[in-house]
Amino acid sequence: MRHMAGWRVLSLVLLLGLGVGIARAQAPAASKAATPPASKPAAATASAVESPNTVVLKVGNKKFTKADLDFLIDSMNPQARHALASQGKKPLGEQFSALVILSEEAQKRQLDKTPAFQQKLALETEQLEAQAAYDEIVQQAKVSPEEVNQYYSAHTDEFDQVMVRQVVVRKRAANATSGPGIPEADAKSRVEAIRKALTAGTDIKKVTEDFKAPGDIIIEPDPRAVRHGGMRPDMEKAVFALKDGEATDVFDLGQALAFFQVTGKSHAELKDVSAQVEQKLQKEKVDTAVEDLKKKTTVWMDDQYFAAPPAPPAEPAHGEPANKGAVKP
C-alpha cells in the first residue's frame, strides 16, 4: 500500500503546477470536436462511479479510486475546479498519470534518497503539518452570538460612521511644463475653490460641472460610508471631528491635493457588522492560541545570521557624480 501513502504527497506537487495546466490543456480539446459525441444515459454513468471505492484510474499496477481523485479535485484552487467542471476531467487523469509514472521512475533511480530530496520532503511535511494545526485552531476558535453582542455593546464608538465625499486635484510633476496634472499653484487655488463651493452648499452637480477637468480633478458625486479604521489616522481624526456639510483642511499627498466633506453621520447596526465582528474576534482567538504555543517553546536565533541588512548607501546630492571619490583604473 506504499503507493496509497505516497500519492497524497504527489497530489500536493500536482496542485502546485496543475491549476493553469488544466485550463491550457483543455482549451484545444474543447475546440477540436465540432459535434459533441453521443452521451451515455445519465443513470448508467452515475451508477458506474457512484461508490467512492470504485477504481477510476490505473497507472501500471497502481489503482486510484473515485474518492482518491475527488480528494485531489477538492484540494485544487477554484479556477482549476471550474475548468474541470466545465471541460471535463480527462486532462487531470492524463497529467496525474504522468506524475505517478515520473514518481515511480524517481524511486527506481533512488532520487528520493538524495539529501536534497529528503530536505525538501521534510520542509513540505512541516508546511502541511503547520497548515493542518492552524486549520484546526481556526475551527476551534468559534465565536458565539453572545460574544458578538458583547463586543458590539462594549465598542459602540467603533461602529460610528460618517458619509464622506472625497475631492482630489492631481498636481503636475515639479519642473514639468506639460503632461498630466495641474501646475501646483493652480492646483492649490482650484482645490480651495472647490472646498469653498461645497461648504457653502453649492449643488454637487454644479460644482462638478464648474471644475470639470477629466483625469486631473476628481469629485465624488456620491458620498461613501466610512467607519473607524477605514482611513489614514490623521484623515480619520479630521473627518470624525466635523459636522455635516463641513470639510477637512487640504491634505498634500505629494502627487495630489485632497480633502473630504462630511455629508452625514450614523451608527452601523449590529446586523450589518456582526460578520465583521465575528471575524475580528476569531482572528484574535487564533492569534492568541498561536502566541501561547510560541511561549511554550524556546526559540533562539543567531544574531549575526539574522542581523538586519546594512543601510543602503546615501544618495548623491543633486548634480553630484555618483562615483565621486572613486579612483579611476
C-alpha positions as CSV (number, residue, x, y, z in Angstrom):
1,M,0.0,0.0,0.0
2,R,3.0,2.3,-0.3
3,H,1.6,4.0,-3.3
4,M,-1.5,5.0,-1.5
5,A,0.5,6.5,1.3
6,G,2.6,8.5,-1.1
7,W,0.1,9.6,-3.6
8,R,-1.2,12.4,-1.3
9,V,2.3,13.9,-1.4
10,L,2.2,13.6,-5.2
11,S,-1.2,15.3,-5.2
12,L,0.4,18.3,-3.4
13,V,3.0,18.6,-6.2
14,L,0.3,18.3,-8.8
15,L,-1.7,21.0,-7.2
16,L,1.2,23.4,-7.3
17,G,1.5,23.2,-11.1
18,L,-1.7,21.8,-12.5
19,G,-4.1,24.8,-11.9
20,V,-3.1,26.6,-15.1
21,G,-2.1,23.4,-16.9
22,I,-5.6,22.1,-16.8
23,A,-7.1,25.1,-18.4
24,R,-4.4,25.2,-21.1
25,A,-4.6,21.5,-21.8
26,Q,-8.4,21.6,-22.2
27,A,-8.8,24.7,-24.3
28,P,-7.7,23.0,-27.6
29,A,-9.7,19.9,-26.7
30,A,-12.9,22.0,-26.4
31,S,-12.5,23.4,-29.9
32,K,-11.5,20.1,-31.5
33,A,-14.9,18.5,-31.6
34,A,-17.3,20.2,-33.9
35,T,-20.1,17.8,-33.0
36,P,-20.4,16.6,-29.4
37,P,-20.2,12.8,-29.0
38,A,-23.3,10.9,-28.1
39,S,-23.6,10.8,-24.3
40,K,-24.3,7.7,-22.3
41,P,-27.5,7.6,-20.3
42,A,-27.1,9.7,-17.1
43,A,-28.2,6.9,-14.8
44,A,-25.7,4.4,-16.2
45,T,-22.9,6.9,-16.0
46,A,-23.7,7.9,-12.4
47,S,-24.1,4.3,-11.2
48,A,-20.6,3.4,-12.7
49,V,-18.8,5.8,-10.4
50,E,-21.4,6.1,-7.6
51,S,-19.3,4.3,-5.0
52,P,-16.2,6.2,-3.5
53,N,-14.3,2.9,-3.7
54,T,-14.8,2.5,-7.4
55,V,-11.5,2.4,-9.2
56,V,-11.4,5.2,-11.8
57,L,-7.7,5.2,-12.8
58,K,-5.0,2.6,-13.1
59,V,-1.3,3.5,-13.7
60,G,0.7,0.4,-14.0
61,N,-0.2,-1.7,-11.0
62,K,-1.4,1.2,-9.0
63,K,-5.1,1.9,-8.7
64,F,-6.9,5.1,-7.7
65,T,-10.5,5.3,-6.6
66,K,-13.1,7.9,-7.1
67,A,-12.5,9.0,-3.5
68,D,-8.8,9.5,-4.3
69,L,-9.4,11.7,-7.3
70,D,-12.3,13.5,-5.6
71,F,-10.0,14.4,-2.8
72,L,-7.4,15.8,-5.2
73,I,-10.1,17.8,-7.0
74,D,-11.4,19.2,-3.7
75,S,-7.9,20.4,-2.8
76,M,-7.5,22.4,-6.0
77,N,-7.9,26.1,-6.3
78,P,-11.3,27.4,-7.6
79,Q,-10.0,28.2,-11.0
80,A,-8.8,24.6,-11.6
81,R,-12.0,23.1,-10.2
82,H,-14.1,25.4,-12.5
83,A,-12.0,24.2,-15.5
84,L,-12.6,20.6,-14.6
85,A,-16.4,21.1,-14.1
86,S,-16.8,22.9,-17.4
87,Q,-14.4,21.0,-19.7
88,G,-14.0,17.5,-18.2
89,K,-11.6,15.6,-16.0
90,K,-9.6,13.8,-18.7
91,P,-6.6,16.2,-18.7
92,L,-6.5,15.7,-14.9
93,G,-6.2,12.0,-15.4
94,E,-3.5,12.3,-18.0
95,Q,-1.4,14.7,-16.0
96,F,-1.8,12.8,-12.8
97,S,-0.9,9.6,-14.6
98,A,2.3,11.2,-15.9
99,L,3.1,12.4,-12.4
100,V,2.7,8.9,-11.0
101,I,4.9,7.5,-13.7
102,L,7.6,10.0,-13.1
103,S,7.4,9.4,-9.4
104,E,8.0,5.7,-9.9
105,E,10.9,6.5,-12.1
106,A,12.4,8.7,-9.4
107,Q,12.1,5.8,-6.9
108,K,13.7,3.4,-9.3
109,R,16.7,5.8,-9.7
110,Q,16.6,6.3,-5.9
111,L,16.3,10.0,-6.4
112,D,14.1,10.1,-3.4
113,K,17.0,9.0,-1.2
114,T,19.2,12.1,-2.0
115,P,19.8,14.6,0.8
116,A,18.3,17.4,-1.3
117,F,15.1,15.4,-1.8
118,Q,14.8,14.5,1.8
119,Q,15.3,18.1,2.9
120,K,12.6,19.3,0.5
121,L,10.3,16.5,1.7
122,A,10.9,17.4,5.3
123,L,10.1,21.0,4.6
124,E,6.9,20.2,2.8
125,T,5.9,17.9,5.6
126,E,6.4,20.6,8.1
127,Q,4.4,23.0,6.0
128,L,1.5,20.6,5.7
129,E,1.6,19.8,9.4
130,A,1.7,23.5,10.3
131,Q,-1.3,24.2,8.0
132,A,-3.2,21.3,9.5
133,A,-2.6,22.6,13.0
134,Y,-3.6,26.1,12.0
135,D,-6.8,24.9,10.4
136,E,-7.7,23.0,13.5
137,I,-7.0,26.1,15.7
138,V,-9.3,28.1,13.4
139,Q,-12.0,25.5,13.7
140,Q,-11.8,25.5,17.5
141,A,-11.8,29.3,17.7
142,K,-15.6,29.6,17.5
143,V,-17.3,32.9,18.3
144,S,-20.7,32.8,19.8
145,P,-23.5,35.3,19.1
146,E,-23.3,36.3,22.7
147,E,-19.6,37.2,22.2
148,V,-20.5,39.3,19.1
149,N,-23.2,41.1,21.0
150,Q,-21.0,41.8,24.0
151,Y,-18.2,43.2,21.7
152,Y,-20.7,45.4,19.9
153,S,-22.1,46.8,23.1
154,A,-18.7,47.5,24.6
155,H,-17.2,49.1,21.5
156,T,-20.0,51.3,20.2
157,D,-17.7,54.1,19.1
158,E,-16.1,51.7,16.6
159,F,-19.3,51.5,14.7
160,D,-19.9,55.2,14.3
161,Q,-19.7,56.0,10.6
162,V,-19.6,59.2,8.5
163,M,-20.7,59.7,5.0
164,V,-17.7,61.2,3.2
165,R,-17.2,62.8,-0.2
166,Q,-13.6,62.9,-1.4
167,V,-12.2,65.5,-3.7
168,V,-8.8,65.1,-5.4
169,V,-6.8,67.5,-7.5
170,R,-3.8,66.0,-9.3
171,K,-0.6,68.0,-9.3
172,R,1.8,68.2,-12.2
173,A,5.3,66.9,-11.6
174,A,7.7,69.5,-10.4
175,N,9.6,71.3,-13.2
176,A,7.3,69.7,-15.8
177,T,5.9,72.2,-18.4
178,S,3.4,69.7,-19.8
179,G,1.8,66.4,-19.1
180,P,-0.9,65.1,-16.7
181,G,-1.8,67.1,-13.7
182,I,-2.3,70.8,-12.9
183,P,0.6,73.2,-12.0
184,E,0.9,73.2,-8.2
185,A,-0.1,76.9,-7.7
186,D,-3.1,76.5,-9.8
187,A,-4.0,73.1,-8.2
188,K,-4.0,74.7,-4.8
189,S,-6.3,77.6,-5.9
190,R,-8.7,75.1,-7.5
191,V,-8.9,72.7,-4.6
192,E,-9.6,75.6,-2.2
193,A,-12.3,77.0,-4.6
194,I,-14.0,73.6,-4.7
195,R,-13.8,73.3,-1.0
196,K,-15.4,76.7,-0.6
197,A,-18.2,75.9,-3.0
198,L,-19.1,72.6,-1.4
199,T,-19.1,74.0,2.2
200,A,-21.3,76.9,1.0
201,G,-23.9,74.3,0.0
202,T,-23.5,74.6,-3.8
203,D,-25.1,71.7,-5.6
204,I,-22.7,68.9,-6.3
205,K,-23.7,68.7,-10.0
206,K,-22.9,72.4,-10.5
207,V,-19.5,72.1,-8.6
208,T,-18.6,69.1,-10.8
209,E,-19.5,70.9,-14.0
210,D,-17.8,74.2,-13.0
211,F,-14.5,72.5,-12.1
212,K,-14.6,69.7,-14.8
213,A,-11.0,68.5,-15.6
214,P,-11.2,64.8,-16.5
215,G,-8.3,62.9,-15.0
216,D,-7.0,65.9,-13.1
217,I,-9.9,66.7,-10.8
218,I,-12.0,64.0,-9.2
219,I,-15.1,65.0,-7.2
220,E,-17.0,62.0,-5.9
221,P,-20.7,62.6,-6.7
222,D,-21.9,60.1,-4.1
223,P,-20.5,60.1,-0.5
224,R,-19.5,56.7,0.9
225,A,-19.7,55.4,4.4
226,V,-16.5,55.2,6.4
227,R,-16.1,53.7,9.9
228,H,-13.2,53.9,12.3
229,G,-10.1,52.3,10.9
230,G,-11.2,52.8,7.3
231,M,-8.9,55.9,6.6
232,R,-5.5,57.1,7.3
233,P,-5.3,58.0,11.1
234,D,-4.8,61.8,10.6
235,M,-7.6,61.9,7.9
236,E,-9.9,59.8,10.1
237,K,-9.4,62.1,13.1
238,A,-10.2,65.2,11.0
239,V,-13.3,63.6,9.4
240,F,-14.9,62.4,12.6
241,A,-14.4,65.8,14.2
242,L,-16.6,67.6,11.5
243,K,-20.2,68.4,11.4
244,D,-22.5,67.7,8.5
245,G,-21.5,69.8,5.5
246,E,-18.1,70.7,6.8
247,A,-14.8,69.8,5.0
248,T,-11.4,69.0,6.2
249,D,-8.3,71.0,5.5
250,V,-6.5,70.1,2.3
251,F,-4.1,67.2,2.5
252,D,-0.9,67.3,0.4
253,L,-0.4,63.8,-0.8
254,G,2.7,64.5,-2.9
255,Q,1.2,63.9,-6.3
256,A,-2.2,65.3,-5.5
257,L,-4.1,67.5,-3.1
258,A,-7.2,66.1,-1.4
259,F,-9.9,67.0,1.1
260,F,-13.0,65.3,2.5
261,Q,-16.5,66.7,3.0
262,V,-18.8,65.1,5.6
263,T,-22.4,64.8,4.5
264,G,-23.9,62.8,7.3
265,K,-23.3,60.6,10.4
266,S,-24.9,57.4,11.6
267,H,-24.2,54.3,13.6
268,A,-23.9,50.8,12.0
269,E,-26.4,48.3,13.2
270,L,-25.4,45.0,14.7
271,K,-26.9,43.0,11.9
272,D,-24.7,44.9,9.4
273,V,-21.4,44.3,11.3
274,S,-21.9,41.0,13.0
275,A,-19.9,39.1,10.4
276,Q,-17.1,41.6,10.7
277,V,-17.1,41.4,14.5
278,E,-17.2,37.6,14.4
279,Q,-14.2,37.6,12.0
280,K,-12.3,40.0,14.2
281,L,-12.9,38.0,17.4
282,Q,-12.0,34.7,15.7
283,K,-8.7,36.2,14.5
284,E,-7.9,37.4,18.0
285,K,-8.6,33.9,19.4
286,V,-6.4,32.3,16.7
287,D,-3.6,34.8,17.2
288,T,-3.7,34.3,21.0
289,A,-3.6,30.5,20.6
290,V,-0.6,30.7,18.2
291,E,1.2,33.1,20.6
292,D,0.5,30.7,23.5
293,L,2.2,27.9,21.6
294,K,5.2,30.1,20.9
295,K,5.6,31.0,24.6
296,K,5.8,27.3,25.4
297,T,8.7,26.7,23.1
298,T,12.2,28.3,23.4
299,V,13.3,29.9,20.2
300,W,16.9,31.0,19.7
301,M,18.3,32.9,16.7
302,D,21.9,33.6,15.8
303,D,22.2,37.4,16.0
304,Q,24.8,37.5,13.3
305,Y,22.9,35.3,10.8
306,F,19.6,37.1,11.4
307,A,21.2,40.6,11.6
308,A,19.3,43.4,9.8
309,P,20.7,44.2,6.3
310,P,23.2,47.1,6.1
311,A,21.8,50.5,5.4
312,P,21.8,51.4,1.7
313,P,24.5,54.0,0.6
314,A,23.3,57.6,0.8
315,E,22.0,59.0,-2.4
316,P,24.4,61.5,-4.0
317,A,23.4,65.1,-3.8
318,H,21.7,66.7,-6.8
319,G,24.3,67.2,-9.5
320,E,27.0,65.3,-7.6
321,P,28.7,62.5,-9.5
322,A,27.6,59.1,-8.2
323,N,31.2,57.8,-8.2
324,K,32.7,60.8,-6.5
325,G,35.9,59.9,-4.8
326,A,36.4,56.7,-6.8
327,V,39.8,56.0,-8.2
328,K,39.9,55.6,-11.9
329,P,41.8,52.5,-13.2
